[in-house]
Structures are given as structure tokens and as C-alpha cells.
Amino acid sequence: MNKKYKINLPQKSIFGFKILTSRQSSIASYVLIIIGLILNPFFGLTKIQLIAGALFNFLLNISILILIINLLVKREEIKKLNFISLNFGLFVYLPISIISLFINGIRILNFLKQQIFL
């Protein structure tokens, strides 16, 4: 009764690059999180700088979310214990990333609404 459906996913992206493995996606996600933590304090207090920060955080968290989805798709490449130990921090960060996406998306939409009505 237990049927396994195998979905044949493409091995190259739409730009022709090879898709990252689970381990590469994990490492890239951690690097992006560290870059975000380092660069976020440098966004200033003026309106344009806050919008630039919101756009940066939106793109950063979208990228992290895509990498987490990729590592979940490719999870069979490494052993279960190694997979869980390597990605535990990313699973903890996942809700933070989703909340940050919504917050920064609302900030960007509010800015665009203000620009339209001015």
C-alpha cells in the first residue's frame, strides 16, 4: 500500500547553473544569515535608507527560504543525523525568516502607497 512517488526534478536552474546540493545550500544559508547580521546595523535612519534596508532584508530572507526549500528537497544526499545536526539552526531560523518577510514586505508596500498618493 505504501507507494513512493518519485518526482523527477531538473538538475539545472533556468539560467543553466547546476543546482546546489543539500550541504552547499546549508552553508550558503548560514553565510547569508551572517552577512545579514553584519550589514543590518549599517542601514541608517533616513527614509530612503530604511527602505533600502527593508528591500535588502526582503531579498535576503527570500534567498534563505529558497535555500532551505532546496536543502529539504535534496535531503537524501546526506545521512539523517548529519542532516539534522547541520540544519538545526536553519530550522530554528525559518519562522524568523518568514516573519521578517512579512514585516519587510509590509514596509515596502507602505512606502509604495505613500509614493503613489503624494
Buried (B, 14 or more C-beta within 10 A) or exposed (E): EEEEEEEEEEEEEEEEEEBBBBBBBBBBBBEBBEEBEEEEEEBEEEEEEBBEBBBBBBEBBBBBBEBBEBBBBBBEEBEEEEBEEBBEEBEEBBEEBEEBBEBBBEBBEEBEEEEEEE
